[in-house]
Amino acid sequence: MQESSRGMEKKILFSFFFLFHKVLRL
């Protein structure tokens, strides 16, 4: 269960970073 939570957190962080980069590029 802990591994799943960690994986989800990493995915969310990656998604957030991607969104931030997209906004910066705009």
PDB file with SEQRES, HELIX, SHEET and CRYST1 records, atoms N, CA, C and O in Angstrom:
SEQRES   1 A   26  MET GLN GLU SER SER ARG GLY MET GLU LYS LYS ILE LEU          
SEQRES   2 A   26  PHE SER PHE PHE PHE LEU PHE HIS LYS VAL LEU ARG LEU          
HELIX    1 AA1 GLN A    2  ARG A   25  1                                  24    
CRYST1    1.000    1.000    1.000  90.00  90.00  90.00 P 1           1          
ATOM      1  N   MET A   1       0.850  -1.209   0.000  1.00  0.00           N  
ATOM      2  CA  MET A   1       0.000   0.000   0.000  1.00  0.00           C  
ATOM      3  C   MET A   1       0.887   1.263   0.000  1.00  0.00           C  
ATOM      4  O   MET A   1       0.595   2.248  -0.678  1.00  0.00           O  
ATOM      5  N   GLN A   2       1.955   1.199   0.766  1.00  0.00           N  
ATOM      6  CA  GLN A   2       2.840   2.377   0.830  1.00  0.00           C  
ATOM      7  C   GLN A   2       3.455   2.650  -0.540  1.00  0.00           C  
ATOM      8  O   GLN A   2       3.578   3.802  -0.956  1.00  0.00           O  
ATOM      9  N   GLU A   3       3.838   1.587  -1.233  1.00  0.00           N  
ATOM     10  CA  GLU A   3       4.458   1.758  -2.551  1.00  0.00           C  
ATOM     11  C   GLU A   3       3.476   2.438  -3.508  1.00  0.00           C  
ATOM     12  O   GLU A   3       3.860   3.302  -4.296  1.00  0.00           O  
ATOM     13  N   SER A   4       2.230   2.046  -3.431  1.00  0.00           N  
ATOM     14  CA  SER A   4       1.200   2.630  -4.334  1.00  0.00           C  
ATOM     15  C   SER A   4       1.055   4.129  -4.045  1.00  0.00           C  
ATOM     16  O   SER A   4       0.967   4.949  -4.958  1.00  0.00           O  
ATOM     17  N   SER A   5       1.034   4.457  -2.766  1.00  0.00           N  
ATOM     18  CA  SER A   5       0.879   5.877  -2.384  1.00  0.00           C  
ATOM     19  C   SER A   5       2.077   6.673  -2.907  1.00  0.00           C  
ATOM     20  O   SER A   5       1.929   7.788  -3.406  1.00  0.00           O  
ATOM     21  N   ARG A   6       3.245   6.087  -2.785  1.00  0.00           N  
ATOM     22  CA  ARG A   6       4.458   6.784  -3.213  1.00  0.00           C  
ATOM     23  C   ARG A   6       4.400   6.974  -4.739  1.00  0.00           C  
ATOM     24  O   ARG A   6       4.719   8.049  -5.247  1.00  0.00           O  
ATOM     25  N   GLY A   7       4.005   5.955  -5.436  1.00  0.00           N  
ATOM     26  CA  GLY A   7       3.936   6.045  -6.903  1.00  0.00           C  
ATOM     27  C   GLY A   7       2.957   7.129  -7.326  1.00  0.00           C  
ATOM     28  O   GLY A   7       3.231   7.897  -8.248  1.00  0.00           O  
ATOM     29  N   MET A   8       1.831   7.189  -6.661  1.00  0.00           N  
ATOM     30  CA  MET A   8       0.811   8.185  -7.016  1.00  0.00           C  
ATOM     31  C   MET A   8       1.368   9.592  -6.748  1.00  0.00           C  
ATOM     32  O   MET A   8       1.179  10.505  -7.551  1.00  0.00           O  
ATOM     33  N   GLU A   9       2.045   9.748  -5.627  1.00  0.00           N  
ATOM     34  CA  GLU A   9       2.595  11.081  -5.285  1.00  0.00           C  
ATOM     35  C   GLU A   9       3.606  11.509  -6.358  1.00  0.00           C  
ATOM     36  O   GLU A   9       3.641  12.669  -6.770  1.00  0.00           O  
ATOM     37  N   LYS A  10       4.417  10.554  -6.795  1.00  0.00           N  
ATOM     38  CA  LYS A  10       5.435  10.885  -7.801  1.00  0.00           C  
ATOM     39  C   LYS A  10       4.745  11.288  -9.111  1.00  0.00           C  
ATOM     40  O   LYS A  10       5.179  12.216  -9.795  1.00  0.00           O  
ATOM     41  N   LYS A  11       3.673  10.581  -9.443  1.00  0.00           N  
ATOM     42  CA  LYS A  11       2.955  10.880 -10.696  1.00  0.00           C  
ATOM     43  C   LYS A  11       2.346  12.278 -10.605  1.00  0.00           C  
ATOM     44  O   LYS A  11       2.407  13.048 -11.563  1.00  0.00           O  
ATOM     45  N   ILE A  12       1.768  12.601  -9.469  1.00  0.00           N  
ATOM     46  CA  ILE A  12       1.144  13.924  -9.281  1.00  0.00           C  
ATOM     47  C   ILE A  12       2.207  15.009  -9.387  1.00  0.00           C  
ATOM     48  O   ILE A  12       1.990  16.049 -10.008  1.00  0.00           O  
ATOM     49  N   LEU A  13       3.359  14.755  -8.773  1.00  0.00           N  
ATOM     50  CA  LEU A  13       4.435  15.755  -8.804  1.00  0.00           C  
ATOM     51  C   LEU A  13       4.898  15.959 -10.243  1.00  0.00           C  
ATOM     52  O   LEU A  13       5.127  17.086 -10.681  1.00  0.00           O  
ATOM     53  N   PHE A  14       5.029  14.864 -10.963  1.00  0.00           N  
ATOM     54  CA  PHE A  14       5.478  14.955 -12.366  1.00  0.00           C  
ATOM     55  C   PHE A  14       4.458  15.748 -13.185  1.00  0.00           C  
ATOM     56  O   PHE A  14       4.816  16.590 -14.009  1.00  0.00           O  
ATOM     57  N   SER A  15       3.188  15.459 -12.938  1.00  0.00           N  
ATOM     58  CA  SER A  15       2.112  16.151 -13.687  1.00  0.00           C  
ATOM     59  C   SER A  15       2.154  17.645 -13.373  1.00  0.00           C  
ATOM     60  O   SER A  15       2.022  18.481 -14.267  1.00  0.00           O  
ATOM     61  N   PHE A  16       2.338  17.967 -12.105  1.00  0.00           N  
ATOM     62  CA  PHE A  16       2.378  19.372 -11.689  1.00  0.00           C  
ATOM     63  C   PHE A  16       3.560  20.080 -12.352  1.00  0.00           C  
ATOM     64  O   PHE A  16       3.440  21.207 -12.832  1.00  0.00           O  
ATOM     65  N   PHE A  17       4.699  19.394 -12.366  1.00  0.00           N  
ATOM     66  CA  PHE A  17       5.906  19.984 -12.956  1.00  0.00           C  
ATOM     67  C   PHE A  17       5.676  20.239 -14.447  1.00  0.00           C  
ATOM     68  O   PHE A  17       6.059  21.280 -14.980  1.00  0.00           O  
ATOM     69  N   PHE A  18       5.048  19.276 -15.099  1.00  0.00           N  
ATOM     70  CA  PHE A  18       4.780  19.415 -16.544  1.00  0.00           C  
ATOM     71  C   PHE A  18       3.858  20.612 -16.794  1.00  0.00           C  
ATOM     72  O   PHE A  18       4.067  21.394 -17.722  1.00  0.00           O  
ATOM     73  N   LEU A  19       2.853  20.735 -15.960  1.00  0.00           N  
ATOM     74  CA  LEU A  19       1.901  21.848 -16.117  1.00  0.00           C  
ATOM     75  C   LEU A  19       2.619  23.175 -15.903  1.00  0.00           C  
ATOM     76  O   LEU A  19       2.412  24.134 -16.646  1.00  0.00           O  
ATOM     77  N   PHE A  20       3.454  23.214 -14.892  1.00  0.00           N  
ATOM     78  CA  PHE A  20       4.197  24.447 -14.588  1.00  0.00           C  
ATOM     79  C   PHE A  20       5.100  24.827 -15.764  1.00  0.00           C  
ATOM     80  O   PHE A  20       5.188  25.992 -16.151  1.00  0.00           O  
ATOM     81  N   HIS A  21       5.761  23.819 -16.316  1.00  0.00           N  
ATOM     82  CA  HIS A  21       6.661  24.063 -17.454  1.00  0.00           C  
ATOM     83  C   HIS A  21       5.866  24.588 -18.653  1.00  0.00           C  
ATOM     84  O   HIS A  21       6.315  25.478 -19.376  1.00  0.00           O  
ATOM     85  N   LYS A  22       4.690  24.024 -18.841  1.00  0.00           N  
ATOM     86  CA  LYS A  22       3.847  24.452 -19.973  1.00  0.00           C  
ATOM     87  C   LYS A  22       3.443  25.913 -19.787  1.00  0.00           C  
ATOM     88  O   LYS A  22       3.461  26.699 -20.735  1.00  0.00           O  
ATOM     89  N   VAL A  23       3.085  26.260 -18.579  1.00  0.00           N  
ATOM     90  CA  VAL A  23       2.664  27.646 -18.297  1.00  0.00           C  
ATOM     91  C   VAL A  23       3.852  28.586 -18.503  1.00  0.00           C  
ATOM     92  O   VAL A  23       3.710  29.682 -19.045  1.00  0.00           O  
ATOM     93  N   LEU A  24       5.012  28.137 -18.065  1.00  0.00           N  
ATOM     94  CA  LEU A  24       6.213  28.978 -18.200  1.00  0.00           C  
ATOM     95  C   LEU A  24       6.514  29.206 -19.682  1.00  0.00           C  
ATOM     96  O   LEU A  24       6.897  30.302 -20.091  1.00  0.00           O  
ATOM     97  N   ARG A  25       6.337  28.164 -20.465  1.00  0.00           N  
ATOM     98  CA  ARG A  25       6.629  28.252 -21.895  1.00  0.00           C  
ATOM     99  C   ARG A  25       5.641  29.234 -22.544  1.00  0.00           C  
ATOM    100  O   ARG A  25       5.981  29.940 -23.493  1.00  0.00           O  
ATOM    101  N   LEU A  26       4.436  29.261 -22.021  1.00  0.00           N  
ATOM    102  CA  LEU A  26       3.406  30.139 -22.599  1.00  0.00           C  
ATOM    103  C   LEU A  26       3.822  31.583 -22.340  1.00  0.00           C  
ATOM    104  O   LEU A  26       3.114  32.510 -22.734  1.00  0.00           O  
TER     105      LEU A  26                                                      
END                                                                             
